[in-house]
Amino acid sequence: MAEMAVQGSARDRQIEHAPALPPLVGDYESRRRTFSWEVARSWLQGDEAGHLNLAHEAVDRHASGPLADTVAIRFLDRAAPTTELTYRQLGERSDVTATALRLLGIRPGDGVCTLLPRSPELYLTVLGTLKAGAVYCPLFPAFGPEPVVERLRLGHIRLLVTDSLSYTRKVAPQRASLPDLEHVLVTDADQSGEDGAPEGTTAWADALGAGETAYDPGTFAVAPTRPDDPALLHFTSGTTGKPKGAVHVHEAILAHHVTAEFALDLRPGDVYWCTADPGWVTGTSYGILGPLSCGVTIVTDAADFDARRWFRILQDERVTVFYTAPTALRMLMRAGVGLAREHSFPQLRHVVSVGEPLNPEAVVWGLEAFGLPVHDTWWQTETGAIMVSNFPGMPVRPGSMGRPVPGVDVAVLRQGADGRAEVVDGTVRVLGPGEVGELALRPGWPSMFRAYLDDPDRYAKAFADGWYLSGDLARTDADGYVWFIGRADDVIKSAGHLIGPFEVESALMEHPAVAEVGVIGKPDPLAGEIVKAFVTLKVGHEPSPALARELIAFGRHRLGSVAPREIAFDQALPHTRSGKVMRRLLRARELGLPEGDLSTVETSVSTSASTSATTSAS
Ligand code: WT7
């Protein structure tokens, strides 16, 4: 797979940048020497019996202390006045939410989902679910009906919080196929029943009203969860098969907290903005839990991206730490540095990025726009928290993801023929600096996923010889900085979101004209990659721009934001001997790369057979 494109000399620079505030616990080198997860455990509360609850550590710890009247979350909304909750209020409102969930019969271990925009109800559901000892699972609001229903089913979700429109459009038609789904709460109805919540749902207001009535602050108790009880379920995508439900446990908060402090530099008094949607893991670990545990004020905006609005928020809210993604930074860059300079950000101290390769140009652009280099971080749904980072105070190497989090061991492992780490007689080979291989982590950090839900085989395959295998290709340099090379598999990264090709292919296969599909990530200057589908038509159907448009609309209707943006017709898709479409070859052709070893390809045809019609959705 090709190394990310880098222009100019940005990559060869090293940016020395003194942090505006000294790090809370010494510099990187000394942290790395002295840090242990056992010591960090003493920074949290828990109880004498050894219980630990994620929501208690994130919120209640501050709800009665010196931060009680500090604003925990400020909710910005283009269409409504700004509202706020202090730590004390957030502590109490999430108690009430937990009480409401318990009244509805939600028990420890039950699955609770949100399908919501950034709204108070979302944050209360996250914290209330955890306080009730249940398992919280976010869903991305831009998902179409198929990914939503699939995840509700796979997660055995018992309660969903959403709005009326999302419910009636995405869930109601398939409700009968979701036997585990007992309750749906809708946030936009004043009351249940006539003219209120849609049939089969309950008004959030009613459920919370009941919780309010039953709530007694004197007797309310957060569920006594053990550190290794399940707390969070995050669906992620692999190359084949169904979405994978990565299970995280309550002690993950330890990693959320430590990394929010070490890598994001968060501390009380900060105003922090994370632009990730709470429907994905970043929006949970670093949009909610980690920052709250550090006692900061979170700013959250319900509106979609708008460069001018974003610069205004950074300025007017006096944001001190900004965590965003390369796609968003590229969109800000596109708006021009002049727009940034119309604003001023004297409070801004640290700008951080995650989710996809960060162009060295974007790192350097940060210097022009904010006077700060952008600090890249790397992690995954499975790792639950940041694993590699350009730490505040450490020289930034543009193009590098940084160095391992203290307490985390990273290695690059020699690849086998399939691109993944090679295991010979149960052992792997650790490569030295400069050599490209699969990026691996030594298990032991608290936010490591503990299972793929209902899929122990897949979980076991994620490990070899005592290492967790990330599926990413990387190299290290002589100073231990980690450099991203590409994915070792076929998953697609579009605007920072991981998309499983199989899920997209399966949805398109349901169209009557489609015989077979292969889906790839096509490089895109803004989103990093977009989804492109190569389609073989059934007999009796002819390629045409109209049919391509129809397929794009079909995909969008079913899949929502993860649908293909481009379709190419190809009556001779390349296959492996075992009959699988060779996405790798499709991608190599798309990129104009050498086709490599084609020994496992059965139908290898020239590119002229394809692209008789290519239609783009944008
Ligand atoms: C994959 C994980 C990042 C947490 C939320 C998304 C890619 C992540 C970087 C980076 C290049 C990156 C990797 C990784 N990725 N960070 N800084 N540079 N690539 O988690 O959806 O599980 O995606 O995102 O390919 O494996 P995810």
Residues whose N, C-alpha, C, O or C-beta is under 5 A from the ligand:
A	BS01	WT7	T236 V281 T282 V354 G355 E356 P357 L358 D376 T377 W378 W379 Q380 T381 E382 M401 S470 D472 F484 G496 L498
